[in-house]
Amino acid sequence: MINYLLVFLGGGLGSICRYGIAQFLNNQSYTFPYATFLANVLSCILLGFLVGLTMKEGISGNQKLLMMTGFCGGFSTFSTFTNETFQLFQNGQIGTALLYVGASLMLCLLCIFIGLKLA
């Protein structure tokens, strides 16, 4: 049960941070989606740092759930997608990595379209 609570708390904090960035940057008249872009970049940096810590020193399972699954997941699922793609490349699974990127992008664009049509 504690695992769910840790993911819940981390996810909530990540979502609040993403919302705060959006509120701060959306007051400007940008045509580029800087808020989402910034959240994705920051989340990737943080997740990369946490993965690095895990590989070097190790962090507890609770810390992983709170920060990696929860916070980074709530802040941006793009960081998880990018890390998984990076791991595939690092493991020499280049074809799988490219398939994952291409299929994710194309299928998710199609799903947005389907969702819009359903509405």
C-alpha positions in Angstrom: 0.0 0.0 0.0 2.9 2.3 0.8 4.1 2.0 -2.9 0.9 3.4 -4.2 1.0 6.3 -1.7 4.6 7.1 -2.8 3.7 7.1 -6.5 0.6 9.2 -5.7 2.5 11.8 -3.7 5.3 12.0 -6.2 2.9 12.2 -9.1 0.9 14.9 -7.5 4.0 17.0 -6.8 5.2 16.5 -10.4 1.9 17.5 -11.8 1.8 20.7 -9.6 5.3 21.6 -10.9 4.2 21.1 -14.5 1.1 23.2 -13.9 3.2 25.9 -12.2 5.5 26.1 -15.2 2.5 26.3 -17.5 1.0 29.1 -15.5 4.2 31.0 -15.4 4.9 30.7 -19.2 1.4 30.7 -20.5 1.0 34.3 -19.4 3.3 35.2 -22.3 2.2 35.2 -26.0 4.4 32.4 -27.3 3.4 30.4 -30.3 5.8 27.6 -29.4 4.6 25.3 -26.5 7.5 26.3 -24.2 5.8 25.1 -21.0 5.5 21.5 -22.1 8.9 21.6 -23.8 10.5 22.9 -20.6 8.7 20.3 -18.4 9.8 17.5 -20.7 13.5 18.7 -20.8 13.6 19.2 -17.0 12.0 15.9 -16.3 14.5 14.1 -18.7 17.4 15.8 -16.9 16.0 14.7 -13.5 15.2 11.2 -14.6 18.6 10.8 -16.2 20.3 12.0 -12.9 18.2 9.6 -10.9 19.0 6.7 -13.2 22.7 7.6 -12.9 22.4 7.6 -9.1 20.7 4.2 -9.2 23.6 2.8 -11.4 26.3 4.4 -9.2 25.2 4.3 -5.6 21.8 2.9 -5.7 18.7 4.5 -4.3 16.0 2.8 -2.3 12.9 1.3 -3.9 10.8 3.9 -2.1 12.9 6.7 -3.5 12.6 5.3 -7.0 8.8 5.1 -6.6 8.5 8.6 -5.2 10.9 10.4 -7.6 11.2 8.3 -10.7 7.8 6.7 -11.1 5.8 9.4 -9.2 7.4 12.8 -9.7 8.9 12.3 -13.1 5.8 10.5 -14.3 3.6 13.3 -13.0 5.9 16.0 -14.3 6.3 14.4 -17.8 5.8 10.9 -19.2 8.0 12.0 -22.0 11.0 11.5 -19.7 10.1 7.8 -19.2 9.5 7.3 -22.9 12.9 8.9 -23.6 14.7 6.9 -21.0 13.2 3.7 -22.3 14.3 4.6 -25.8 17.8 5.5 -24.6 18.0 2.1 -22.8 17.0 0.3 -26.0 19.7 2.2 -28.0 22.3 1.5 -25.2 21.5 -2.2 -25.3 22.0 -2.3 -29.1 18.3 -2.7 -29.9 18.4 0.0 -32.5 15.5 -1.4 -34.6 13.3 -1.8 -31.5 14.2 1.7 -30.4 13.3 3.2 -33.7 10.1 1.2 -33.9 9.1 2.4 -30.4 9.7 6.0 -31.3 8.0 5.8 -34.7 5.0 3.7 -33.5 4.5 5.8 -30.4 4.5 9.1 -32.3 2.3 7.8 -35.1 -0.2 5.8 -32.9 -0.5 8.6 -30.4 -1.2 11.2 -33.2 -3.8 8.8 -34.6 -5.3 8.4 -31.1 -5.6 12.1 -30.6 -7.4 12.3 -34.0 -9.7 9.4 -33.0 -10.4 11.1 -29.6 -11.3 14.3 -31.3 -13.7 12.5 -33.7 -15.3 10.6 -30.8 -16.0 13.9 -29.0 
